Amino acid sequence: MSEALNMSAVENCVCFNLRWVTRAVTQHYDAEMRRHGIRPTQGTILLSLSAKETWSMADLSEWLGLERTTLVRNLRPLQRDGLVQSVGGGHGNRVELAITAKGREQIEKLIPAWKAAQCAAVKTLGEKRWSEILSDLETAALALNN
Protein backbone atom coordinates (compact mmCIF):
# COMPACT_ATOMS: atom_id res chain seq x y z
CA MET A 1 0.00 0.00 0.00
CA SER A 2 1.44 3.38 -0.94
CA GLU A 3 2.10 6.07 1.62
CA ALA A 4 0.03 9.27 1.36
CA LEU A 5 1.86 12.20 -0.20
CA ASN A 6 2.67 14.86 2.40
CA MET A 7 1.35 17.96 0.63
CA SER A 8 2.78 20.30 3.26
CA ALA A 9 6.36 19.13 2.59
CA VAL A 10 8.38 21.65 0.59
CA GLU A 11 9.79 18.94 -1.68
CA ASN A 12 6.22 18.15 -2.83
CA CYS A 13 5.35 21.76 -3.71
CA VAL A 14 3.75 21.80 -7.17
CA CYS A 15 5.10 25.26 -8.00
CA PHE A 16 8.67 24.45 -6.92
CA ASN A 17 8.78 21.18 -8.84
CA LEU A 18 7.28 22.58 -12.03
CA ARG A 19 9.71 25.53 -11.98
CA TRP A 20 12.65 23.18 -11.29
CA VAL A 21 11.71 20.94 -14.23
CA THR A 22 11.06 23.95 -16.44
CA ARG A 23 14.55 25.30 -15.76
CA ALA A 24 16.10 21.91 -16.60
CA VAL A 25 14.10 21.58 -19.83
CA THR A 26 14.90 25.17 -20.83
CA GLN A 27 18.62 24.51 -20.29
CA HIS A 28 18.32 21.42 -22.51
CA TYR A 29 16.68 23.38 -25.35
CA ASP A 30 19.09 26.28 -24.83
CA ALA A 31 22.08 23.97 -25.34
CA GLU A 32 20.71 22.98 -28.75
CA MET A 33 19.53 26.43 -29.87
CA ARG A 34 22.21 28.81 -28.60
CA ARG A 35 24.53 28.12 -31.54
CA HIS A 36 21.97 29.99 -33.64
CA GLY A 37 22.05 32.97 -31.30
CA ILE A 38 18.47 32.40 -30.10
CA ARG A 39 17.23 31.45 -26.65
CA PRO A 40 14.26 29.06 -26.42
CA THR A 41 12.00 31.88 -25.22
CA GLN A 42 12.97 33.96 -28.26
CA GLY A 43 12.43 30.97 -30.55
CA THR A 44 8.89 30.64 -29.20
CA ILE A 45 8.27 34.32 -29.93
CA LEU A 46 9.59 33.99 -33.49
CA LEU A 47 7.49 30.90 -34.14
CA SER A 48 4.39 32.61 -32.76
CA LEU A 49 5.02 35.71 -34.87
CA SER A 50 5.40 33.56 -37.98
CA ALA A 51 1.92 32.09 -37.46
CA LYS A 52 0.12 35.38 -38.18
CA GLU A 53 0.85 38.42 -40.33
CA THR A 54 0.88 40.75 -37.32
CA TRP A 55 0.24 40.57 -33.60
CA SER A 56 -0.49 43.31 -31.14
CA MET A 57 1.90 43.37 -28.21
CA ALA A 58 -1.05 42.70 -25.87
CA ASP A 59 -2.33 39.72 -27.88
CA LEU A 60 1.11 38.13 -28.17
CA SER A 61 1.73 38.66 -24.46
CA GLU A 62 -1.57 36.96 -23.63
CA TRP A 63 -1.03 34.12 -26.15
CA LEU A 64 2.42 33.34 -24.72
CA GLY A 65 1.32 33.78 -21.11
CA LEU A 66 4.06 36.36 -20.53
CA GLU A 67 3.99 39.61 -18.66
CA ARG A 68 4.39 42.48 -21.07
CA THR A 69 7.73 43.51 -19.52
CA THR A 70 9.08 39.96 -20.01
CA LEU A 71 7.92 39.99 -23.62
CA VAL A 72 9.57 43.37 -24.22
CA ARG A 73 12.84 42.14 -22.68
CA ASN A 74 12.83 39.09 -24.99
CA LEU A 75 11.85 41.13 -28.05
CA ARG A 76 14.69 43.66 -27.76
CA PRO A 77 17.47 41.40 -29.10
CA LEU A 78 15.15 40.11 -31.83
CA GLN A 79 14.39 43.67 -32.92
CA ARG A 80 18.04 44.70 -32.63
CA ASP A 81 19.05 41.82 -34.90
CA GLY A 82 16.35 42.67 -37.46
CA LEU A 83 14.28 39.53 -36.86
CA VAL A 84 11.19 41.33 -35.59
CA GLN A 85 9.78 44.75 -36.35
CA SER A 86 7.35 46.82 -34.34
CA VAL A 87 5.06 49.62 -35.44
CA GLY A 88 3.31 52.08 -33.17
CA GLY A 89 3.85 52.53 -29.52
CA GLY A 90 4.20 55.46 -27.25
CA HIS A 91 2.16 56.08 -24.16
CA GLY A 92 -1.11 54.14 -24.41
CA ASN A 93 -0.80 53.34 -28.12
CA ARG A 94 -1.14 49.92 -29.67
CA VAL A 95 2.10 48.22 -30.73
CA GLU A 96 1.99 45.87 -33.73
CA LEU A 97 4.67 43.20 -34.09
CA ALA A 98 5.68 41.25 -37.18
CA ILE A 99 8.42 38.83 -38.08
CA THR A 100 10.79 40.00 -40.82
CA ALA A 101 12.15 38.02 -43.78
CA LYS A 102 15.40 37.71 -41.81
CA GLY A 103 13.38 36.35 -38.88
CA ARG A 104 11.78 33.71 -41.12
CA GLU A 105 15.24 32.70 -42.34
CA GLN A 106 16.37 32.39 -38.73
CA ILE A 107 13.45 30.05 -37.99
CA GLU A 108 14.50 27.80 -40.88
CA LYS A 109 18.01 27.57 -39.40
CA LEU A 110 16.64 27.04 -35.89
CA ILE A 111 14.08 24.29 -36.60
CA PRO A 112 16.60 21.39 -36.76
CA ALA A 113 18.07 22.35 -33.37
CA TRP A 114 14.59 22.67 -31.87
CA LYS A 115 13.58 19.30 -33.33
CA ALA A 116 16.70 17.66 -31.88
CA ALA A 117 15.89 19.05 -28.42
CA GLN A 118 12.24 18.07 -28.78
CA CYS A 119 13.01 14.51 -29.90
CA ALA A 120 15.46 13.96 -27.04
CA ALA A 121 12.99 15.29 -24.46
CA VAL A 122 10.07 13.21 -25.78
CA LYS A 123 12.28 10.11 -26.04
CA THR A 124 13.31 10.57 -22.40
CA LEU A 125 9.69 10.84 -21.27
CA GLY A 126 8.18 8.41 -23.77
CA GLU A 127 5.74 9.65 -26.39
CA LYS A 128 2.64 8.19 -24.71
CA ARG A 129 3.61 9.58 -21.30
CA TRP A 130 4.40 13.01 -22.79
CA SER A 131 0.97 13.08 -24.41
CA GLU A 132 -0.60 12.28 -21.03
CA ILE A 133 1.53 14.90 -19.22
CA LEU A 134 0.64 17.53 -21.81
CA SER A 135 -3.06 16.77 -21.42
CA ASP A 136 -2.76 16.91 -17.62
CA LEU A 137 -0.89 20.24 -17.75
CA GLU A 138 -3.49 21.77 -20.08
CA THR A 139 -6.31 20.60 -17.81
CA ALA A 140 -4.55 22.00 -14.72
CA ALA A 141 -3.82 25.34 -16.40
CA LEU A 142 -7.44 25.77 -17.46
CA ALA A 143 -8.75 24.80 -14.02
CA LEU A 144 -6.35 27.08 -12.12
CA ASN A 145 -7.01 30.08 -14.37
CA ASN A 146 -10.79 29.95 -13.92
PyMOL CGO cylinders between C-alpha atoms (Angstrom):
from pymol import cmd
from pymol.cgo import CYLINDER

trace = [
    CYLINDER, 0.00, 0.00, 0.00, 1.44, 3.38, -0.94, 0.3, 1, 1, 1, 1, 1, 1,
    CYLINDER, 1.44, 3.38, -0.94, 2.10, 6.07, 1.62, 0.3, 1, 1, 1, 1, 1, 1,
    CYLINDER, 2.10, 6.07, 1.62, 0.03, 9.27, 1.36, 0.3, 1, 1, 1, 1, 1, 1,
    CYLINDER, 0.03, 9.27, 1.36, 1.86, 12.20, -0.20, 0.3, 1, 1, 1, 1, 1, 1,
    CYLINDER, 1.86, 12.20, -0.20, 2.67, 14.86, 2.40, 0.3, 1, 1, 1, 1, 1, 1,
    CYLINDER, 2.67, 14.86, 2.40, 1.35, 17.96, 0.63, 0.3, 1, 1, 1, 1, 1, 1,
    CYLINDER, 1.35, 17.96, 0.63, 2.78, 20.30, 3.26, 0.3, 1, 1, 1, 1, 1, 1,
    CYLINDER, 2.78, 20.30, 3.26, 6.36, 19.13, 2.59, 0.3, 1, 1, 1, 1, 1, 1,
    CYLINDER, 6.36, 19.13, 2.59, 8.38, 21.65, 0.59, 0.3, 1, 1, 1, 1, 1, 1,
    CYLINDER, 8.38, 21.65, 0.59, 9.79, 18.94, -1.68, 0.3, 1, 1, 1, 1, 1, 1,
    CYLINDER, 9.79, 18.94, -1.68, 6.22, 18.15, -2.83, 0.3, 1, 1, 1, 1, 1, 1,
    CYLINDER, 6.22, 18.15, -2.83, 5.35, 21.76, -3.71, 0.3, 1, 1, 1, 1, 1, 1,
    CYLINDER, 5.35, 21.76, -3.71, 3.75, 21.80, -7.17, 0.3, 1, 1, 1, 1, 1, 1,
    CYLINDER, 3.75, 21.80, -7.17, 5.10, 25.26, -8.00, 0.3, 1, 1, 1, 1, 1, 1,
    CYLINDER, 5.10, 25.26, -8.00, 8.67, 24.45, -6.92, 0.3, 1, 1, 1, 1, 1, 1,
    CYLINDER, 8.67, 24.45, -6.92, 8.78, 21.18, -8.84, 0.3, 1, 1, 1, 1, 1, 1,
    CYLINDER, 8.78, 21.18, -8.84, 7.28, 22.58, -12.03, 0.3, 1, 1, 1, 1, 1, 1,
    CYLINDER, 7.28, 22.58, -12.03, 9.71, 25.53, -11.98, 0.3, 1, 1, 1, 1, 1, 1,
    CYLINDER, 9.71, 25.53, -11.98, 12.65, 23.18, -11.29, 0.3, 1, 1, 1, 1, 1, 1,
    CYLINDER, 12.65, 23.18, -11.29, 11.71, 20.94, -14.23, 0.3, 1, 1, 1, 1, 1, 1,
    CYLINDER, 11.71, 20.94, -14.23, 11.06, 23.95, -16.44, 0.3, 1, 1, 1, 1, 1, 1,
    CYLINDER, 11.06, 23.95, -16.44, 14.55, 25.30, -15.76, 0.3, 1, 1, 1, 1, 1, 1,
    CYLINDER, 14.55, 25.30, -15.76, 16.10, 21.91, -16.60, 0.3, 1, 1, 1, 1, 1, 1,
    CYLINDER, 16.10, 21.91, -16.60, 14.10, 21.58, -19.83, 0.3, 1, 1, 1, 1, 1, 1,
    CYLINDER, 14.10, 21.58, -19.83, 14.90, 25.17, -20.83, 0.3, 1, 1, 1, 1, 1, 1,
    CYLINDER, 14.90, 25.17, -20.83, 18.62, 24.51, -20.29, 0.3, 1, 1, 1, 1, 1, 1,
    CYLINDER, 18.62, 24.51, -20.29, 18.32, 21.42, -22.51, 0.3, 1, 1, 1, 1, 1, 1,
    CYLINDER, 18.32, 21.42, -22.51, 16.68, 23.38, -25.35, 0.3, 1, 1, 1, 1, 1, 1,
    CYLINDER, 16.68, 23.38, -25.35, 19.09, 26.28, -24.83, 0.3, 1, 1, 1, 1, 1, 1,
    CYLINDER, 19.09, 26.28, -24.83, 22.08, 23.97, -25.34, 0.3, 1, 1, 1, 1, 1, 1,
    CYLINDER, 22.08, 23.97, -25.34, 20.71, 22.98, -28.75, 0.3, 1, 1, 1, 1, 1, 1,
    CYLINDER, 20.71, 22.98, -28.75, 19.53, 26.43, -29.87, 0.3, 1, 1, 1, 1, 1, 1,
    CYLINDER, 19.53, 26.43, -29.87, 22.21, 28.81, -28.60, 0.3, 1, 1, 1, 1, 1, 1,
    CYLINDER, 22.21, 28.81, -28.60, 24.53, 28.12, -31.54, 0.3, 1, 1, 1, 1, 1, 1,
    CYLINDER, 24.53, 28.12, -31.54, 21.97, 29.99, -33.64, 0.3, 1, 1, 1, 1, 1, 1,
    CYLINDER, 21.97, 29.99, -33.64, 22.05, 32.97, -31.30, 0.3, 1, 1, 1, 1, 1, 1,
    CYLINDER, 22.05, 32.97, -31.30, 18.47, 32.40, -30.10, 0.3, 1, 1, 1, 1, 1, 1,
    CYLINDER, 18.47, 32.40, -30.10, 17.23, 31.45, -26.65, 0.3, 1, 1, 1, 1, 1, 1,
    CYLINDER, 17.23, 31.45, -26.65, 14.26, 29.06, -26.42, 0.3, 1, 1, 1, 1, 1, 1,
    CYLINDER, 14.26, 29.06, -26.42, 12.00, 31.88, -25.22, 0.3, 1, 1, 1, 1, 1, 1,
    CYLINDER, 12.00, 31.88, -25.22, 12.97, 33.96, -28.26, 0.3, 1, 1, 1, 1, 1, 1,
    CYLINDER, 12.97, 33.96, -28.26, 12.43, 30.97, -30.55, 0.3, 1, 1, 1, 1, 1, 1,
    CYLINDER, 12.43, 30.97, -30.55, 8.89, 30.64, -29.20, 0.3, 1, 1, 1, 1, 1, 1,
    CYLINDER, 8.89, 30.64, -29.20, 8.27, 34.32, -29.93, 0.3, 1, 1, 1, 1, 1, 1,
    CYLINDER, 8.27, 34.32, -29.93, 9.59, 33.99, -33.49, 0.3, 1, 1, 1, 1, 1, 1,
    CYLINDER, 9.59, 33.99, -33.49, 7.49, 30.90, -34.14, 0.3, 1, 1, 1, 1, 1, 1,
    CYLINDER, 7.49, 30.90, -34.14, 4.39, 32.61, -32.76, 0.3, 1, 1, 1, 1, 1, 1,
    CYLINDER, 4.39, 32.61, -32.76, 5.02, 35.71, -34.87, 0.3, 1, 1, 1, 1, 1, 1,
    CYLINDER, 5.02, 35.71, -34.87, 5.40, 33.56, -37.98, 0.3, 1, 1, 1, 1, 1, 1,
    CYLINDER, 5.40, 33.56, -37.98, 1.92, 32.09, -37.46, 0.3, 1, 1, 1, 1, 1, 1,
    CYLINDER, 1.92, 32.09, -37.46, 0.12, 35.38, -38.18, 0.3, 1, 1, 1, 1, 1, 1,
    CYLINDER, 0.12, 35.38, -38.18, 0.85, 38.42, -40.33, 0.3, 1, 1, 1, 1, 1, 1,
    CYLINDER, 0.85, 38.42, -40.33, 0.88, 40.75, -37.32, 0.3, 1, 1, 1, 1, 1, 1,
    CYLINDER, 0.88, 40.75, -37.32, 0.24, 40.57, -33.60, 0.3, 1, 1, 1, 1, 1, 1,
    CYLINDER, 0.24, 40.57, -33.60, -0.49, 43.31, -31.14, 0.3, 1, 1, 1, 1, 1, 1,
    CYLINDER, -0.49, 43.31, -31.14, 1.90, 43.37, -28.21, 0.3, 1, 1, 1, 1, 1, 1,
    CYLINDER, 1.90, 43.37, -28.21, -1.05, 42.70, -25.87, 0.3, 1, 1, 1, 1, 1, 1,
    CYLINDER, -1.05, 42.70, -25.87, -2.33, 39.72, -27.88, 0.3, 1, 1, 1, 1, 1, 1,
    CYLINDER, -2.33, 39.72, -27.88, 1.11, 38.13, -28.17, 0.3, 1, 1, 1, 1, 1, 1,
    CYLINDER, 1.11, 38.13, -28.17, 1.73, 38.66, -24.46, 0.3, 1, 1, 1, 1, 1, 1,
    CYLINDER, 1.73, 38.66, -24.46, -1.57, 36.96, -23.63, 0.3, 1, 1, 1, 1, 1, 1,
    CYLINDER, -1.57, 36.96, -23.63, -1.03, 34.12, -26.15, 0.3, 1, 1, 1, 1, 1, 1,
    CYLINDER, -1.03, 34.12, -26.15, 2.42, 33.34, -24.72, 0.3, 1, 1, 1, 1, 1, 1,
    CYLINDER, 2.42, 33.34, -24.72, 1.32, 33.78, -21.11, 0.3, 1, 1, 1, 1, 1, 1,
    CYLINDER, 1.32, 33.78, -21.11, 4.06, 36.36, -20.53, 0.3, 1, 1, 1, 1, 1, 1,
    CYLINDER, 4.06, 36.36, -20.53, 3.99, 39.61, -18.66, 0.3, 1, 1, 1, 1, 1, 1,
    CYLINDER, 3.99, 39.61, -18.66, 4.39, 42.48, -21.07, 0.3, 1, 1, 1, 1, 1, 1,
    CYLINDER, 4.39, 42.48, -21.07, 7.73, 43.51, -19.52, 0.3, 1, 1, 1, 1, 1, 1,
    CYLINDER, 7.73, 43.51, -19.52, 9.08, 39.96, -20.01, 0.3, 1, 1, 1, 1, 1, 1,
    CYLINDER, 9.08, 39.96, -20.01, 7.92, 39.99, -23.62, 0.3, 1, 1, 1, 1, 1, 1,
    CYLINDER, 7.92, 39.99, -23.62, 9.57, 43.37, -24.22, 0.3, 1, 1, 1, 1, 1, 1,
    CYLINDER, 9.57, 43.37, -24.22, 12.84, 42.14, -22.68, 0.3, 1, 1, 1, 1, 1, 1,
    CYLINDER, 12.84, 42.14, -22.68, 12.83, 39.09, -24.99, 0.3, 1, 1, 1, 1, 1, 1,
    CYLINDER, 12.83, 39.09, -24.99, 11.85, 41.13, -28.05, 0.3, 1, 1, 1, 1, 1, 1,
    CYLINDER, 11.85, 41.13, -28.05, 14.69, 43.66, -27.76, 0.3, 1, 1, 1, 1, 1, 1,
    CYLINDER, 14.69, 43.66, -27.76, 17.47, 41.40, -29.10, 0.3, 1, 1, 1, 1, 1, 1,
    CYLINDER, 17.47, 41.40, -29.10, 15.15, 40.11, -31.83, 0.3, 1, 1, 1, 1, 1, 1,
    CYLINDER, 15.15, 40.11, -31.83, 14.39, 43.67, -32.92, 0.3, 1, 1, 1, 1, 1, 1,
    CYLINDER, 14.39, 43.67, -32.92, 18.04, 44.70, -32.63, 0.3, 1, 1, 1, 1, 1, 1,
    CYLINDER, 18.04, 44.70, -32.63, 19.05, 41.82, -34.90, 0.3, 1, 1, 1, 1, 1, 1,
    CYLINDER, 19.05, 41.82, -34.90, 16.35, 42.67, -37.46, 0.3, 1, 1, 1, 1, 1, 1,
    CYLINDER, 16.35, 42.67, -37.46, 14.28, 39.53, -36.86, 0.3, 1, 1, 1, 1, 1, 1,
    CYLINDER, 14.28, 39.53, -36.86, 11.19, 41.33, -35.59, 0.3, 1, 1, 1, 1, 1, 1,
    CYLINDER, 11.19, 41.33, -35.59, 9.78, 44.75, -36.35, 0.3, 1, 1, 1, 1, 1, 1,
    CYLINDER, 9.78, 44.75, -36.35, 7.35, 46.82, -34.34, 0.3, 1, 1, 1, 1, 1, 1,
    CYLINDER, 7.35, 46.82, -34.34, 5.06, 49.62, -35.44, 0.3, 1, 1, 1, 1, 1, 1,
    CYLINDER, 5.06, 49.62, -35.44, 3.31, 52.08, -33.17, 0.3, 1, 1, 1, 1, 1, 1,
    CYLINDER, 3.31, 52.08, -33.17, 3.85, 52.53, -29.52, 0.3, 1, 1, 1, 1, 1, 1,
    CYLINDER, 3.85, 52.53, -29.52, 4.20, 55.46, -27.25, 0.3, 1, 1, 1, 1, 1, 1,
    CYLINDER, 4.20, 55.46, -27.25, 2.16, 56.08, -24.16, 0.3, 1, 1, 1, 1, 1, 1,
    CYLINDER, 2.16, 56.08, -24.16, -1.11, 54.14, -24.41, 0.3, 1, 1, 1, 1, 1, 1,
    CYLINDER, -1.11, 54.14, -24.41, -0.80, 53.34, -28.12, 0.3, 1, 1, 1, 1, 1, 1,
    CYLINDER, -0.80, 53.34, -28.12, -1.14, 49.92, -29.67, 0.3, 1, 1, 1, 1, 1, 1,
    CYLINDER, -1.14, 49.92, -29.67, 2.10, 48.22, -30.73, 0.3, 1, 1, 1, 1, 1, 1,
    CYLINDER, 2.10, 48.22, -30.73, 1.99, 45.87, -33.73, 0.3, 1, 1, 1, 1, 1, 1,
    CYLINDER, 1.99, 45.87, -33.73, 4.67, 43.20, -34.09, 0.3, 1, 1, 1, 1, 1, 1,
    CYLINDER, 4.67, 43.20, -34.09, 5.68, 41.25, -37.18, 0.3, 1, 1, 1, 1, 1, 1,
    CYLINDER, 5.68, 41.25, -37.18, 8.42, 38.83, -38.08, 0.3, 1, 1, 1, 1, 1, 1,
    CYLINDER, 8.42, 38.83, -38.08, 10.79, 40.00, -40.82, 0.3, 1, 1, 1, 1, 1, 1,
    CYLINDER, 10.79, 40.00, -40.82, 12.15, 38.02, -43.78, 0.3, 1, 1, 1, 1, 1, 1,
    CYLINDER, 12.15, 38.02, -43.78, 15.40, 37.71, -41.81, 0.3, 1, 1, 1, 1, 1, 1,
    CYLINDER, 15.40, 37.71, -41.81, 13.38, 36.35, -38.88, 0.3, 1, 1, 1, 1, 1, 1,
    CYLINDER, 13.38, 36.35, -38.88, 11.78, 33.71, -41.12, 0.3, 1, 1, 1, 1, 1, 1,
    CYLINDER, 11.78, 33.71, -41.12, 15.24, 32.70, -42.34, 0.3, 1, 1, 1, 1, 1, 1,
    CYLINDER, 15.24, 32.70, -42.34, 16.37, 32.39, -38.73, 0.3, 1, 1, 1, 1, 1, 1,
    CYLINDER, 16.37, 32.39, -38.73, 13.45, 30.05, -37.99, 0.3, 1, 1, 1, 1, 1, 1,
    CYLINDER, 13.45, 30.05, -37.99, 14.50, 27.80, -40.88, 0.3, 1, 1, 1, 1, 1, 1,
    CYLINDER, 14.50, 27.80, -40.88, 18.01, 27.57, -39.40, 0.3, 1, 1, 1, 1, 1, 1,
    CYLINDER, 18.01, 27.57, -39.40, 16.64, 27.04, -35.89, 0.3, 1, 1, 1, 1, 1, 1,
    CYLINDER, 16.64, 27.04, -35.89, 14.08, 24.29, -36.60, 0.3, 1, 1, 1, 1, 1, 1,
    CYLINDER, 14.08, 24.29, -36.60, 16.60, 21.39, -36.76, 0.3, 1, 1, 1, 1, 1, 1,
    CYLINDER, 16.60, 21.39, -36.76, 18.07, 22.35, -33.37, 0.3, 1, 1, 1, 1, 1, 1,
    CYLINDER, 18.07, 22.35, -33.37, 14.59, 22.67, -31.87, 0.3, 1, 1, 1, 1, 1, 1,
    CYLINDER, 14.59, 22.67, -31.87, 13.58, 19.30, -33.33, 0.3, 1, 1, 1, 1, 1, 1,
    CYLINDER, 13.58, 19.30, -33.33, 16.70, 17.66, -31.88, 0.3, 1, 1, 1, 1, 1, 1,
    CYLINDER, 16.70, 17.66, -31.88, 15.89, 19.05, -28.42, 0.3, 1, 1, 1, 1, 1, 1,
    CYLINDER, 15.89, 19.05, -28.42, 12.24, 18.07, -28.78, 0.3, 1, 1, 1, 1, 1, 1,
    CYLINDER, 12.24, 18.07, -28.78, 13.01, 14.51, -29.90, 0.3, 1, 1, 1, 1, 1, 1,
    CYLINDER, 13.01, 14.51, -29.90, 15.46, 13.96, -27.04, 0.3, 1, 1, 1, 1, 1, 1,
    CYLINDER, 15.46, 13.96, -27.04, 12.99, 15.29, -24.46, 0.3, 1, 1, 1, 1, 1, 1,
    CYLINDER, 12.99, 15.29, -24.46, 10.07, 13.21, -25.78, 0.3, 1, 1, 1, 1, 1, 1,
    CYLINDER, 10.07, 13.21, -25.78, 12.28, 10.11, -26.04, 0.3, 1, 1, 1, 1, 1, 1,
    CYLINDER, 12.28, 10.11, -26.04, 13.31, 10.57, -22.40, 0.3, 1, 1, 1, 1, 1, 1,
    CYLINDER, 13.31, 10.57, -22.40, 9.69, 10.84, -21.27, 0.3, 1, 1, 1, 1, 1, 1,
    CYLINDER, 9.69, 10.84, -21.27, 8.18, 8.41, -23.77, 0.3, 1, 1, 1, 1, 1, 1,
    CYLINDER, 8.18, 8.41, -23.77, 5.74, 9.65, -26.39, 0.3, 1, 1, 1, 1, 1, 1,
    CYLINDER, 5.74, 9.65, -26.39, 2.64, 8.19, -24.71, 0.3, 1, 1, 1, 1, 1, 1,
    CYLINDER, 2.64, 8.19, -24.71, 3.61, 9.58, -21.30, 0.3, 1, 1, 1, 1, 1, 1,
    CYLINDER, 3.61, 9.58, -21.30, 4.40, 13.01, -22.79, 0.3, 1, 1, 1, 1, 1, 1,
    CYLINDER, 4.40, 13.01, -22.79, 0.97, 13.08, -24.41, 0.3, 1, 1, 1, 1, 1, 1,
    CYLINDER, 0.97, 13.08, -24.41, -0.60, 12.28, -21.03, 0.3, 1, 1, 1, 1, 1, 1,
    CYLINDER, -0.60, 12.28, -21.03, 1.53, 14.90, -19.22, 0.3, 1, 1, 1, 1, 1, 1,
    CYLINDER, 1.53, 14.90, -19.22, 0.64, 17.53, -21.81, 0.3, 1, 1, 1, 1, 1, 1,
    CYLINDER, 0.64, 17.53, -21.81, -3.06, 16.77, -21.42, 0.3, 1, 1, 1, 1, 1, 1,
    CYLINDER, -3.06, 16.77, -21.42, -2.76, 16.91, -17.62, 0.3, 1, 1, 1, 1, 1, 1,
    CYLINDER, -2.76, 16.91, -17.62, -0.89, 20.24, -17.75, 0.3, 1, 1, 1, 1, 1, 1,
    CYLINDER, -0.89, 20.24, -17.75, -3.49, 21.77, -20.08, 0.3, 1, 1, 1, 1, 1, 1,
    CYLINDER, -3.49, 21.77, -20.08, -6.31, 20.60, -17.81, 0.3, 1, 1, 1, 1, 1, 1,
    CYLINDER, -6.31, 20.60, -17.81, -4.55, 22.00, -14.72, 0.3, 1, 1, 1, 1, 1, 1,
    CYLINDER, -4.55, 22.00, -14.72, -3.82, 25.34, -16.40, 0.3, 1, 1, 1, 1, 1, 1,
    CYLINDER, -3.82, 25.34, -16.40, -7.44, 25.77, -17.46, 0.3, 1, 1, 1, 1, 1, 1,
    CYLINDER, -7.44, 25.77, -17.46, -8.75, 24.80, -14.02, 0.3, 1, 1, 1, 1, 1, 1,
    CYLINDER, -8.75, 24.80, -14.02, -6.35, 27.08, -12.12, 0.3, 1, 1, 1, 1, 1, 1,
    CYLINDER, -6.35, 27.08, -12.12, -7.01, 30.08, -14.37, 0.3, 1, 1, 1, 1, 1, 1,
    CYLINDER, -7.01, 30.08, -14.37, -10.79, 29.95, -13.92, 0.3, 1, 1, 1, 1, 1, 1,
]
cmd.load_cgo(trace, "trace")
